[in-house]
């Protein structure tokens, strides 16, 4: 692996570690200091965070569709790089962290982590987080002009968050098991 790629991978690993530490710290603060009266507020913040996370997860692969067809080094390609990086860092990452923090607190306080539907929802959110990681890696590859996937691939990937969102919403609202 080239030195710039190794440096980029180290930076990505450090960012991921920082995100995990922030997630754990915020969750701990919420678990120990949030009162029962805060339940509805935390639920509202959770929904807001999820909507923000999903908006980004649906938009980022769409940017990749167009970026994959842009000439490397072109003004258009460079603009997509900025848009993708800002979307990931300013919206998607913080929204995912907030979704997890608030969601874990709600699962603990509201349901005691009980219920098959809740376990299914958590599994689907873990899968969504995996897609998030895949898209984060793609942002890095596009930034380094190393994308090898065609626009068709990104059109298909664009559907994965939608399917996971449908599963999650059905599990939360219908509670089928």
N, C-alpha and C positions, 0 to 999 in steps of 0.2 A: 504494500500500500504506500502511496506517496505521502510525503510529509504533510502537505496541506490537508489531505484527507484524514490522516491520523489526528492532526490538530483539531479538525472539525469534529471528529468522532469523540475526542476527549471533551471538547466544549459541550457537545450534546449530552454526554454522560454526566457531566457536572450539572448541567441544567436540569436533567431528569432527577438527579439526586436532590438538588435544591427543591424541586417541585414536590418530591416525596416527603422531604423534611417539613416543608410548609404545610402540606396536607396533614401530616401527623400532628404537628404543633397546633394548627387551627382546630383540628378535631378534638384534641385533648382539652384545649381551652373551652370549646363549646360543651364538651361532655361534663366538665367539672364546674363550669360557671353559669351555664344557661339554665334558667328556671323553667318550671312547667308552664308558666304563663307565657313564655316566649314561643311556645309550640306553633301557633298560627303565623307568627312573624317568620319563624325559621322555615315553615312550609312555604310561605310566600317567596322568600329569598331563594329557596330550592327551586321552585317553579321558574322564577326569573332566570336563575343560573342555567337551568336545563334548556330553556328556550334560547338563550344566548349561545350555549354550547352547540345545540342542534343547528341553529342558523349558520354558524361557522362551519360545522361539519357538512352541511349541505352545499355551501358556497365554495369551499376550498377545492373540492374535486372538479367543480365546474370551471374554476380558474385554470386548473391543470389541463382541462380539455383544450382550452384555447392556447395555453402556454406551450403545450406539446407541439402545436403546429407553428409556433412562432420561430423565426430564424434566430439561432443562438447569437447573442451579442447585439441583436437589434434593439432599438428603443422600446419596441413593444415587449420583448422578452425581459428587458431590464425593469420595465414598469410592472410586469407580472411578478417578478421577484420581490419587489418592494411590497406590493399588495399582499402577496402570500405570507411574507414574513410578518407584516403588521397584523394581519388577520389572525395568524397563529399566536403570536406573542401577546397581543393586546386584547383579544377577545376569546379565542378558543381555549387556550391554556388556563387563564384565570377562571373562565366559566366552568371548565371541567373540574378544577380543584374545588371551587365553591359547590358544584353539584355533588361531589363526593362527600365533602365535609358536612353539608346540610343533610344530605340523604342518609349518611350513616347515623347521624344524630336522630333523625326522624325514625329510622328503622329500629334504633335502640329504644328511644323513649316511647314511640307510638306502638310498636309491635314486639319489642323484646327479641328482635331478630327471628320471630316465629312466623310460620306460614309458608306453604309451598310456593304460593304466588310470589312472595317476597324473595325467596331463594332463586326463583326463576328470573325475577327482575334483576337481582344483583348479578346473576350470571350474564344476562343480556347487557347490563351496564359494563361489566368486565370486557365483554366482546366489543362494545362501543369504544372503550378505552384502548383496546388493541387496534381498532381501526384508526383511532386518534394517533396512536404511535406510528402506524404505517404512514399516515398522511404527514406527520411531522418529519419522518425520514425523507419523504418525497419532497417536502419543502427544501430540505438540505440539498438533495440531489439536484433539484431545479436550480437552486442558487449557485451550485458549482457546475452547471451545465452538464450534468451527468445523467439526466433522465433518459431512460431507454424505452419507456413505455409509450405506446401510441395513444392518440386521443381516444380511441375506442375503449382502451383499457380503463381510462379515467371516467368515461361515460358509465361503464359497468360498475366501477367502484363507487360512483356517485349514488347508486341505488342501495348500497349496503347500509348506510346510516338510516335511510328511510325505512327499510325493512326492520331494522333493530328498533327504531322509534315506534313503529306500529306494534311490535311485540311487547315493548315496555309499557306503552299506554294501555293495551288490552289487559296486561297482567295487573296493572295498578287499578284500573277502573272496574273490570269485570271480576277480578280475583277468581279465576276459573278453578283453582285447586289450592 
